[in-house]
Amino acid sequence: MGIGPDFTASRYGIVGDGRLARHIACYFSLLHIPCRRWSRRTGQDPARLLSECRVVLVLISDGAIEDFIRERFPRAAQTLVHCSGVLSTPLALGFHPLMSFGPDDMSLEEYAAIPFISEKGTRPFPEVFPELKNPHYEIPKGAAPLYHSLAVMAGNFSVILWRKLFRDFQDRLGLPKEAALPYLRRVLRGIEADPEAAWTGPLRRGDRATMAKHLEGLRGDPFAQVYESFTRAVAEEART
């Protein structure tokens, strides 16, 4: 006779059918870790379907996580986990994967290298995910919005800038994407080696005459405001 829930049939459950849910499910599959998945398309009750899961990862949009848990898992016996970079809630543990997840599956080595970030005071990552050997780090309590804003700026803002360069090279200057790839690779190597030394050019030198010509070249372009914002931010940082 058993007392309490039986978590032996499936160690993990995943709520959601977005990109992150698919990548986490792929990671578990590569490790041969039992996993059950639920999404609205299943037409089943998630609490019932995932009742035998020891840990349930709620991998849906940030703004829907707490309401979903209150509605679907009001008295959960399982450990509930979210992977939002900004949410801090008593309803679930937060472990954010510091990675950009594209449309294609990754290799086992790539998944295993993903760092997971949690706030101090959360249960230890190895206790919740004993099968996973990923690096894991803690940030101060309440620092999630700062942490995630930095990750978004570095990752997504840089992609937006490179997308802008590739598009305008082709459409406005007649240059192929391949012309910029050696430059991109060198920038990435420099950042990895020493980010303090990697940035060069008129912004670092404070060459106002050259920067004025850049803004002239960007006249009428919405990214002129981006250029000006960067120059102001760098100047203000230098004064602190």
C-alpha positions as CSV (number, residue, x, y, z in Angstrom):
1,M,0.0,0.0,0.0
2,G,1.4,3.4,-1.0
3,I,1.0,6.6,0.9
4,G,1.1,9.8,-1.1
5,P,1.8,10.3,-4.8
6,D,3.8,7.7,-6.8
7,F,6.5,9.6,-8.8
8,T,8.2,6.5,-10.3
9,A,6.5,6.4,-13.7
10,S,7.9,9.7,-15.0
11,R,10.5,11.9,-13.3
12,Y,9.7,15.1,-15.2
13,G,6.7,16.7,-16.7
14,I,6.7,19.6,-19.1
15,V,3.9,22.1,-19.5
16,G,3.9,24.0,-22.8
17,D,4.6,23.5,-26.5
18,G,6.8,26.4,-27.3
19,R,10.5,26.5,-28.3
20,L,11.9,26.2,-24.8
21,A,9.6,23.3,-23.9
22,R,10.7,21.5,-27.1
23,H,14.4,22.0,-26.3
24,I,14.1,20.9,-22.7
25,A,12.2,17.8,-23.9
26,C,14.9,17.1,-26.5
27,Y,17.6,17.4,-23.7
28,F,15.7,14.9,-21.5
29,S,15.3,12.6,-24.5
30,L,19.0,12.6,-25.3
31,L,19.7,11.7,-21.7
32,H,17.0,9.0,-21.8
33,I,15.2,10.7,-18.9
34,P,11.5,9.8,-18.6
35,C,9.3,12.8,-19.4
36,R,5.7,13.5,-20.0
37,R,4.4,16.6,-21.9
38,W,1.2,18.5,-21.7
39,S,-0.2,21.4,-23.8
40,R,-3.6,22.7,-24.4
41,R,-3.8,20.6,-27.5
42,T,-3.7,17.4,-25.5
43,G,-7.2,18.1,-24.3
44,Q,-6.5,16.5,-20.9
45,D,-6.2,17.8,-17.4
46,P,-2.6,18.6,-16.8
47,A,-2.7,17.8,-13.1
48,R,-4.0,14.3,-13.9
49,L,-1.7,13.7,-16.8
50,L,1.4,14.8,-14.9
51,S,0.4,13.4,-11.5
52,E,3.2,10.8,-11.5
53,C,5.9,13.4,-12.3
54,R,8.3,14.3,-9.6
55,V,9.1,17.7,-11.1
56,V,6.8,19.7,-13.4
57,L,8.4,22.5,-15.5
58,V,5.8,25.2,-16.4
59,L,7.3,26.5,-19.6
60,I,4.7,29.0,-20.8
61,S,4.7,32.7,-21.2
62,D,5.9,34.6,-18.1
63,G,2.6,36.4,-17.5
64,A,0.6,33.2,-17.5
65,I,2.7,31.1,-15.1
66,E,1.2,32.1,-11.8
67,D,-2.4,32.0,-12.9
68,F,-1.8,28.6,-14.6
69,I,-0.4,27.2,-11.4
70,R,-3.2,28.6,-9.2
71,E,-5.8,27.2,-11.6
72,R,-4.3,23.8,-12.5
73,F,-1.9,22.9,-9.6
74,P,-3.5,24.6,-6.5
75,R,-2.2,21.9,-4.2
76,A,0.6,20.3,-6.1
77,A,2.5,17.4,-4.6
78,Q,5.1,17.8,-7.3
79,T,8.0,20.3,-7.3
80,L,6.9,23.1,-9.7
81,V,9.6,24.8,-11.7
82,H,9.6,27.8,-14.1
83,C,12.4,29.0,-16.4
84,S,11.5,32.7,-16.6
85,G,14.4,35.1,-16.2
86,V,12.4,37.8,-14.4
87,L,9.7,36.0,-12.4
88,S,10.1,35.4,-8.7
89,T,7.2,33.6,-7.1
90,P,6.5,31.4,-4.1
91,L,4.4,29.2,-6.4
92,A,7.4,27.6,-8.2
93,L,11.2,27.4,-8.2
94,G,12.9,29.5,-10.8
95,F,15.9,28.2,-12.8
96,H,16.7,30.2,-15.9
97,P,18.7,28.6,-18.7
98,L,21.2,31.2,-19.9
99,M,21.0,30.4,-23.6
100,S,19.4,31.5,-26.9
101,F,17.2,28.7,-28.2
102,G,16.8,28.6,-32.0
103,P,14.5,26.6,-34.2
104,D,16.9,23.6,-34.4
105,D,17.6,21.0,-31.8
106,M,21.0,21.1,-30.1
107,S,23.5,18.4,-29.3
108,L,23.8,16.7,-26.0
109,E,27.1,18.5,-25.4
110,E,25.5,21.9,-26.1
111,Y,22.6,21.3,-23.8
112,A,24.8,20.0,-21.0
113,A,26.9,23.2,-21.2
114,I,23.9,25.6,-20.6
115,P,24.3,27.4,-17.3
116,F,21.2,27.6,-15.1
117,I,20.7,30.7,-12.9
118,S,18.6,30.9,-9.8
119,E,18.1,33.4,-6.9
120,K,19.8,32.7,-3.6
121,G,17.5,30.8,-1.2
122,T,16.1,28.5,-3.9
123,R,16.6,24.8,-3.5
124,P,19.9,23.7,-5.0
125,F,19.8,22.9,-8.8
126,P,21.4,19.4,-8.3
127,E,18.7,18.6,-5.7
128,V,15.9,19.4,-8.2
129,F,17.6,18.0,-11.3
130,P,20.0,15.3,-10.1
131,E,20.5,13.8,-13.6
132,L,21.7,17.1,-15.1
133,K,25.3,18.1,-14.8
134,N,24.9,21.6,-16.1
135,P,26.8,24.5,-14.5
136,H,24.6,26.5,-12.1
137,Y,24.9,29.8,-10.4
138,E,23.1,32.0,-7.9
139,I,22.3,35.7,-8.0
140,P,21.1,37.8,-5.1
141,K,17.4,37.7,-4.2
142,G,15.4,40.2,-6.2
143,A,18.1,40.6,-8.9
144,A,16.4,38.6,-11.6
145,P,15.1,41.7,-13.5
146,L,18.6,43.1,-13.7
147,Y,20.1,39.8,-14.6
148,H,17.6,39.2,-17.4
149,S,17.8,42.7,-18.8
150,L,21.6,42.3,-19.2
151,A,21.2,39.0,-20.9
152,V,18.5,40.4,-23.3
153,M,20.6,43.5,-24.1
154,A,23.7,41.5,-24.8
155,G,22.1,38.7,-26.8
156,N,19.0,40.1,-28.5
157,F,20.2,43.7,-29.0
158,S,23.4,42.5,-30.6
159,V,21.4,40.2,-33.0
160,I,19.2,43.2,-34.0
161,L,22.3,45.2,-34.8
162,W,23.9,42.4,-36.9
163,R,20.6,41.9,-38.7
164,K,20.5,45.6,-39.5
165,L,24.0,45.4,-40.8
166,F,23.4,42.4,-43.1
167,R,20.1,43.9,-44.5
168,D,21.6,47.3,-45.2
169,F,24.8,45.9,-46.6
170,Q,22.7,44.0,-49.1
171,D,19.8,46.4,-49.8
172,R,21.5,49.7,-49.6
173,L,25.2,49.0,-50.3
174,G,25.1,46.0,-52.5
175,L,27.4,44.0,-50.2
176,P,26.9,40.3,-49.6
177,K,26.5,38.9,-46.1
178,E,29.8,37.0,-46.6
179,A,31.7,40.3,-46.6
180,A,30.9,40.9,-42.9
181,L,31.4,37.4,-41.6
182,P,35.2,37.7,-40.9
183,Y,34.5,40.9,-39.0
184,L,31.7,39.1,-37.0
185,R,34.0,36.2,-36.1
186,R,36.8,38.5,-35.0
187,V,34.4,40.5,-32.8
188,L,33.1,37.3,-31.1
189,R,36.7,36.0,-30.5
190,G,37.6,39.4,-29.0
191,I,34.6,39.4,-26.7
192,E,35.4,35.8,-25.5
193,A,39.1,36.7,-24.9
194,D,38.7,40.0,-23.2
195,P,35.5,42.1,-23.5
196,E,37.2,45.2,-22.0
197,A,39.7,45.2,-24.9
198,A,37.4,44.0,-27.6
199,W,35.6,47.2,-28.5
200,T,37.4,49.7,-30.7
201,G,36.7,52.6,-33.0
202,P,35.5,56.2,-32.6
203,L,33.2,55.5,-29.7
204,R,36.0,54.2,-27.6
205,R,38.4,57.0,-28.7
206,G,35.8,59.7,-28.2
207,D,36.2,60.8,-31.8
208,R,33.3,63.2,-32.1
209,A,34.0,64.3,-35.7
210,T,33.7,60.7,-36.9
211,M,30.7,60.0,-34.9
212,A,29.0,63.1,-36.3
213,K,29.6,61.8,-39.8
214,H,28.1,58.5,-38.8
215,L,25.0,60.2,-37.6
216,E,24.9,62.1,-40.9
217,G,25.0,58.8,-42.7
218,L,22.2,57.5,-40.6
219,R,20.0,60.6,-41.1
220,G,16.4,59.5,-41.4
221,D,17.2,56.0,-40.2
222,P,15.5,54.9,-36.9
223,F,18.8,53.4,-35.8
224,A,20.3,56.9,-35.6
225,Q,18.6,57.0,-32.2
226,V,20.3,53.8,-31.2
227,Y,23.7,55.2,-32.1
228,E,23.0,58.3,-30.1
229,S,21.8,56.3,-27.1
230,F,25.0,54.2,-27.2
231,T,27.2,57.3,-27.3
232,R,25.3,58.8,-24.3
233,A,25.4,55.6,-22.3
234,V,29.2,55.2,-22.9
235,A,29.8,58.8,-21.9
236,E,27.7,58.5,-18.7
237,E,29.4,55.3,-17.8
238,A,32.8,56.9,-18.2
239,R,31.8,59.6,-15.8
240,T,30.8,57.2,-13.0
